[in-house]
């Protein structure tokens, strides 16, 4: 399959500033993600997971190496890459519907039939009855549903997700994982997903990339060969968890 995201020899150094030491975030990272692949990035805190995602998104620039999406060098953000953050990033003064509409207009995706598309997306994400609600009146899980709905509305072929369920309780997190799996199954978007949760990675990913502590390097690739939907109590599911933890725990200790 064709490469959608291609990272070669990527390194990133944050210079010393205001008395703080320099931070070597990434070193010589190579990564290829194919069309429709669900790829999770895992590693200890500070290993450069978010930095890598931000470079793919176009929020940051690498010091050394290249990053290409759809064969083109990444030099800025673009509507071909939608991003969901842990912090929701919704406009608090806009209703659920207006948040989605604004995203579509900003991405140049608004048309005469767009209103019907907005309703369909809100319904799909369980938000139809909350279209007029403000974000402050929604739970954390519902706010993340709105954030995902915005990505679906602008129809970005690449979805970049930075620990989007990290602030949610375990039950809400599990429900949204299932919802995201259903979205991926129906759309076959290319999803790059940063997480620190081993269960989440094994449940969601086709492939899991494990990174070392700073400076972040890729130390292991785990291909999850389990049918979907995945059962978290199944023996092979737990075998994958042990394999990942055997890599991550020594890296943290070092």
N, C-alpha and C positions, 0 to 999 in steps of 0.2 A: 504493500500500500504506500501511497505517496506521503512524504514528510510534510506535516503542517507546521510544526514548530521545530526549528533546528538551531541548537546552541553548540558552538564550537570554541574550545579553549577559553572559556569565559572566566575573567577574574575581575574582582571589584575591591577597591581599597578606599575607605573613608579616611581622609587625612586628619591628623591631630587638629583639635580646635578647642579654644577656650580652656586650655589646661587638660583636656581629655586626650588619652592616647589615641593613636591611629588604630583603625579597626580594619583588619583584613577579612572581609566578609565572604568572598568566594575565591577559589583558586582552581583554574584549569578545569572548568566544568564542561563536559560534553553531554548533550541530551538531544534525542530525536523522538518526537511524538507524531504518530501517524493519524490519518483521517479517522475521526470517530472514536478514538481511543480515550478511555477514562484513565488518567494517570495521576497518582497521588505522590506527593513529595513529603517525606518524613525525616525527622532528625531532631536532635536536642535543641533547646532554646538557644537562639543566637547563631545557628549554623548557616544562616543565609537563605533559608527557604523563601521568606517574603522578599528578600532582595532579588532573588532569581525571578520570582513571579513579577515583581515590579519592572524588571528589565524587559521581560516578555511583553508586559502591558504597555511599555513605553514611558513609564513614569520616571525611570532612571536609565542611565547609560553605563555600559560596562567600560572599564579602563582598558582591558585587553580582551580580544576575542570578538566573535560575531554572534548575533542573534537574528534569525530570519523567521518570518511567519508568512506562509504561502509563497515562499521563495524570495520575498522582498526583505531587505534590511529594515529592522525596527529602528526608527528615528524619532517616533512620536506616538501618542495614543491614536486610536482609530476605531471606527464602528465595527471593524471585523473582529475586535477583541472586547468583549464585555467583561466587567469585573464586579464581583460581589465581595464585600468586605465583612469582617466580623462586626463592625460598628454600624451596620445597616445603611448609613449614608443616604437617608431619605430627606426630602425637603419637609420640615416639620409644619410649615404653613399650608401645604398642599394636601388635598385628600388623596386617598389611595389611587383613585382613578386619575387624578391630575398628575400624580407622580409618574404614572405609566405613560400618560399622554405626553408629558414634557420630555421624557426620554426618547420617545418616538420622533417628536418634532426636532429635538436637538441632533438626532442621528440622521435626519432627512428621510425618515420612514413613514411620514404622515401622508395619507391619501384619502380620497373620498370614502373608501370603504374601511378606513382604519378604526372607526368607532366600534364597528362590529367585531373587529379583531381584538380590540381592548377588552370588550365584554367576554369574548371566548377565553382569553388568557386569564382574566380574573376568575372566571368560573372554573377553569382547569386547576388553578392554584387555591381553590377554596375561598376566594375573596369576593365573590359576587355580592354577598350580603353586606360587605364592608366597603363598598366602592366609595361611599361618601364619608368614611371615617378618617380622622386625622391620625398620623402615626402615634401621637402621644396616647391615644385611646386603644392602641393595639398591644398585644403581648409581643415579647421578643420573637417568638416563632412566627407570628403573623407579619411582623415587620420584615423578616427575612423572606417570607413568601412574596411580599411586595418587591423586594430587591430582585428576586429570581424572575418575577413577572416582568420587570423592566427589561431584563436580558432577553426574555422570550419575545417581548414586543419589538425590540430593535433587531431581533433575529441574527445576532452575531454568531458566525460559524464556530468561533472559539470562545469558550467560557472559562474565565480565570477566577478561581475562588480561593480566598485567603482565610482559612479557618472560619468559614461562614457560620458554622454551628457551635463554635467554641464557647460562646457565652450562654448557651441554652441548657436547660435541665435535661437529664438523660432521656426522659420519655419524649419530650418535644423534639429532641435531637434525632431519636430513632424514627419518629414519624416523618420528619423532613428528609432524612436519608432515603426513606422509601419513596417519598414524593420526587426527590431528585433522580432516583433510579428510573422512575416512570418517565420523567421528562427525557432523560438520556436515551432510554429504550425507544421512545417515540420519535425523537429528533435526530439521534446519533450525532449530537454536537461533539466537538473535540473539547474535552474538559481537563484542565490542569488544576488540581485541587491540593492545596496545602493543608496539612492536618498534623496534630501531635497525638492523635488518638489511634491506637493500633487497631481496635475493633472497627472503627470507622473506615480506615484504609482497606482492611481486608474485605469488608462488606461491599465497598464501592468500586474498588479499582480493578482494571485489567492488569495493571502493572504498578508496582510501588518502587519508588526510588528512595534509597536510604542515604543520608548525608552524614558526614563526620562533624564533630564540633569545629568551630571557627579556627582557621578558614575552611569554609564549607567545600567539601569535595564529595563526589558520588562514590560511595564505598561498596554498594551492593544494589542489584536490581532483582526484585522478586516478582515473578509473573504468577498471578493468582489464577490457577486453573480450576475454578469451581463454577458449577452452573448457577444461574440466577433464577429466582431469588435465592439468596444465600441464607443458610441456617447457622446462626451464631453458636449453637451448641453442638454442631457437627464436628466429628473428630478432626477432619482435614482442615476445617476453619481454624481450630486451635493449634494445629501443626504450623500453619502459616504464622500465627501470632508468636509462637515460640521461636520460629526462625528469625523473625524481625527483632524480637526482644533480645535474642542472643547477640545480635549485631549492635543494637542501640545501647544496651546497658553497659557493656564494656567500653564503648566509645564515651559515654558520659563519665564513667569512672576514671578514664585516662585524662 
